[in-house]
Amino acid sequence: MPKSVLTCRECNETGYKTINCVAKETNHSSEESLSVRLVGENSDDSNSFLKKAKINSCDNVQALIDTGSSCCLLKISVAQKLKLKFERAANKIYGFGNQKMPALTSIGRIKADIEVDNVKAENKSIYVVPDDAQSVDLIIGRTWLHLTHIAYTKIGERVHIGYREDELFRNFPIDEKVNPVCLERLETAQSESESLQIKDTSQ
C-alpha cells in the first residue's frame, strides 16, 4: 500500500502538517495584534473575576477581569449611556486559532480612565464592540492589568486588585533577574496558541 503524503492545509506545501506550518506563524506579523481570551459566563471561574468598575469616574459598570485579554472592550450601549465619545476604529477580532475568518469587528476606540477597587489608571484605550459580542459591560485586559503601578492576585474565590505598593502586594518576592526576552517570547507563544486575535485595520 502506498504511503500517504502529508499536506499542510495552511499553505498547501507537502511534507508537514498545519500545526508545523511556518507560514501560519508569520501571516500577520506586520499588523498590530491584540488578543482576547474571555472567561465565559458559564465558566465556574467567571464569578470570581467579576467586579464593579468606573469609567471616567461615572457609574458602576459590570466588568470582567480577563488576564488573557491584551486589551479592554466596552459594549456600545454602555459607551452611549455614559456619553463617551469614540473615534471610529474597525479592528477585526479573530477566534481561537482562526486567523482567516474574524468573529467580529470593533466599532471604535475611546481613551478613558478606568477604576476598579479604588485602583485607577488614566487615559487607557478601550475598544467599543457591539452589545452581543460580550455578556458583561466591560472586559478589562492586560492594557490595564499589566501597568507597573497595578497588582492583582486570586486568593481562594476572590480576585484582589491593588496598587503595587499596597501591603498585600509589597512583600511578594519578585525575581528582578528574570530575563525579559524569555518572558516576552513566552507571552507571545501563549497568545498565539490560546487567544482571540484583534487586527487593527483602521490605518
ABEGO torsion letter per residue (X at the ends): XBBBBBBBAAAGBBGBBAAABAAAAAAAAABBBBBBBBBBAABAAAAAABBBBBBGGBEBBBBBBBAABABBBBBAAAAAAAGBBBBBBBBBBBBBGBAABBABBBABBBBBBBBBGGBBBBGBBBBBBBAAABABABBBBAAAAABAABBBBBBEABBBBBBAABAAAAABBBBAABBAAAAAAAAAAAAAAABBBBBBAAX
